[in-house]
Amino acid sequence: MNLEFKNRLIQYFKYCIVGGIGIIVDFSLFTVFVKIFQINYIIANVLSISVALILVYFLQKNWTFQYQIKEQTKTFQRYLVSVILVFIFNSGILIILVGLLMFDVIPSKIIQIILSTFLGYILTNYFVFSKKDERMTNGDEIHTIIK
């Protein structure tokens, strides 16, 4: 196994761990908001997803991709765009599998999770935390580009 493939595999594994942490935080907060504080489930969902997305963003940025860049706002905006794209993709997969092809909901959800995990990783790695952006902030890279 070559080193680049091994590094991508480790990075993908970290991506999945952070995603799992996000799911646990989202579900836990949602449950606490609805069951203990008796907040409306729509408001609870917005709050729990918001907290989970922010946590996942920082964990992916700092641990999974070890990303350094000066323009934090643009990176977070790209992250939100990628989350929206994955959500649209998720919904489309379920509509196709369940609504059109009449597959069972649970196996469809499993297929959707697997496919969206790959798409999410690709978007996060190449669009949100692109090493190209990171290099562009490094002075040595700027000198290389000018030459």
Secondary structure as UniProt FT lines:
FT   HELIX           3..31
FT   HELIX           32..36
FT   HELIX           41..59
FT   HELIX           60..64
FT   HELIX           72..94
FT   HELIX           95..100
FT   HELIX           105..123
FT   HELIX           124..128
FT   HELIX           131..136
FT   HELIX           139..146
//
